[in-house]
Amino acid sequence: MKNVKESANFIWSIADLLRGDYRQSDYGKVILPLTVLRRLDCVLEPTKADVLQKFEQFKTSNVTNLDPILNKASGFKFHNHSKFDFSKLIADPNNIASNLRNYINGFSEDAREIIEQFEFDNQINKMDDNNLLFMVVKRFQEVDLHPDRISSMEMGYMFEELIRKFAEISNETAGEHFTPREVIKLMVNILFLDDREILTKKGITKTIYDCCAGTGGMLSVAEEYLNELNPDARLEVFGQELNAESYAICKSDLLIKGQNPSNIKKGNSISEDQLSTEKFDYLITNPPFGVKWEKFAKPVKKEHDELGHGGRFGAGIPSVSDGSFLFLMHLMSKMKRPEDGGSRLAIVFNGSPLFSGSPSKTKNESSIRQWIIENDLLEAVIALPNQLFYNTGISTYIWVISNHKPKERKGKVQLINAVDFFKKMSKSLGNKRNEITKKQIADITKIYGDFEPNEFSKIFDNKDFGYAKVTVERPERNTKGEVIKDKKGNPKADSSLRDTENIPLKMDFNDYMAKEVLPHVPDAWIDESKTNIGYEVNFTKYFYQYKPLRSLEEIRRDIMAIEQETDGLLKTVLE
């Protein structure tokens, strides 16, 4: 990681040249596209002469599309046929702007589209007008970003570090586009664990999809993991990303690695799903936490009302204040059918999806949980340590979803309490003060794989999370205290005395009433027409450990000790 830190610091230092002419919040508009350009330049450097030779050879021929020929010469799925590269650009300071444009236009279509996402042409003009362009390009020419020196994984780290720094100085949400690598590794470990036998077969091809792809970190880690497990296997990666800069970085990474860049789509995956007909073997994402989604509520509600379970959102509609469940339902709609091999999914959530939403006739968060659990799709929930993420210190959880559970997991849900599996970082990054070590990742993965109850793992039946929200009625009485009856001769309910009770699904309703309600209000009854079924995962309750209260004597001793200490301090001050 030494190369990464050195290169990231060097690139970050280039931003000093922009000081005065650029607002700090705009540094990224220059630094990020030039980092991508320099990376592409370093990748293509060894075969640049071959590409130029082929270009000269064929440019006057009848071949209408030179891209396949020039890509073959470059050894990648892209090329650059401009005579310029970063070394040649700085050899002609007086024409730097026009030469840089010529260089960018020399890229093949996929690579050129990446640079266009940054709207970099505006910055070329601005830097040229302020006599900055040559100095900035020269500094970038001095950093070596070739994959032999900085791997794809390390390059991902570097982009994320740069994005985080730019976001911090411009007071944006630092780290909103990425997930700590150790969390991704844990998710990927768990996704692939039960499939190791399949994944080690020769020539195997699998697919993975991230609907909030960011800079492509999750897809990169998954691809690298499978490559380590089986160099003969291929993981074809797919994704969609809303942020233009993150999309461009993700796509450039795929180009360099020889993946199909058209598998990464740009746009909002909920309101404009661009892979609507695709199904995948694995699905993984870290959606934005607690984000309001009223901007695209209309198409979501329309899909829910008109298509039901034939669309993505048949299970229910979450509150507009938090769209987390929309991303989960979106991913679940892309799982392969069990008869086609099935799929597994890992998603990062905050605590809200575990319990938000009350059972009702309208389909909300509770009915989404009900649909997931009653269809035996929830495999595990893992509570992560706090302060793992760059942009939030709140509690986070990994949900593992599968539609082809192993036999021993059928009808069961495993809860894993991994909140203490971390070590303090020597230096915090934004809100990230903790990290999960390699050994801790292995330990959590083993707890999951062993599927046994212990201090950190609890196994439940699906039904354990369900309850009935029942309406308990009491009769209306007249001034004499007599029960008022309706036309059918039944007691008329008094709405002012109406109450509700949550009764676990595993408990007989009559037994519950006899034990918990009737001893206090013997005239009560349940109005079954108003009963609603709900599901929640009360994680804290299941792992609660009773800590006895301190004795009054202990508290008294502490107070006396503090009083003596305070008295001593006062004397020192007064003297």
C-alpha angles and dihedrals in degrees: 000000000000092000090051094053093044093049094043091051091047093050091045089053090057087068087070088073089062094054111122096014094057133042111241090243089061098051090097091061088068105029100047099051092043090050089053091046092049091048091052090045092053092047093052097040099093093054099032094105091052091051092050091048092052091045092054090046096053106026093093094039127100092256105122098193114043095171098094091048095047093042089054090052091050093047091229139083089261139038144183119230097181113116087232131087128164092279093052092044093061091045088071107045095168095061099035096128098050092040092050090052090049089051093050091047089053092069121100116257100268093050093044091052088056092057091045090060088067092053084226097164089078090056092050088059094045095048092045091051090051095045090244103112099083094045093050095046090047091055091050090050088060095061119081111217098167113143090240087065101031117027125217090257091051091047088055089053090050095052091047092050091050093046090049092051094047091047092050096052092047093046093241124139100289113218096008090135101054149044127222110266094235090058090050091049091052091049092048092046090055095043093054100033099095092040100055091111092055094041094054093060116113117263095005116162122199134172131225130187134197116189092194095041098167109177090341099261096141093047092047094051092048092049093047092048093053091045090055091047094047123000089194092059123090126210112197109206128212131179150153127218132183101199110083097213094047089046091053093049092048092049093048089054091053092049092053093047093051095248120138105270092200087069088076112077130194123228144053107317093206100050099027108028105187096185095050097143098043128104123195139202094223132023126192136168149147104215121196111278121242095350118164113237104189089118090074099023093114098064091040093053091043091054090047094049099041104034104027109179088352086073131044102270105048093120093065149292119266124218113284088239092070125030097182094116091051089065092048093050090045090055093044090056087062096054116117116245114263089244088058092051099279128236141254126217136194123190134173116229137170118235097274099084090057094068115357119122127044123239111267142144090266114077110249139145092305092055090047090056089045092053093047095047099039089051088054093240101128108090103168146345118209120197109216128206118269123254094033096123128073095228104036140034095198127118114279134193137195114222115202115203126186136170093195104051118179113257095259092053097050111120090007138102123202120212116198121193105206097155092120096047098102145088127221114255117237088228125022122230109211105303091343107108100144135055136188112237125225090254092049090052088053091047094051091045090052092050088052093045095047090056093201131134114252142131092302101028131059126181120210138180113246089244092059089079095051128092139168118237100213129189113229113205131194126196125264111239133201125232090278091057093251120144113254113224132205126232091278092054095252122132111270112237118241105222091201090063095044116127139170132228130193108223120189111244090234091060125082108245093221091051090050092050092048092050105035109023116021096057087064101033109020094182095059126114139176119254097215093192088070097048116123127187119227138177130206136163107223095194097175093053093055094052098035113136117198114234113195115236117254115260120254088243091058092048091048091052091051092050091049091049091051091048091053091048092049091047090053091050092050092052090051091051094046094048 
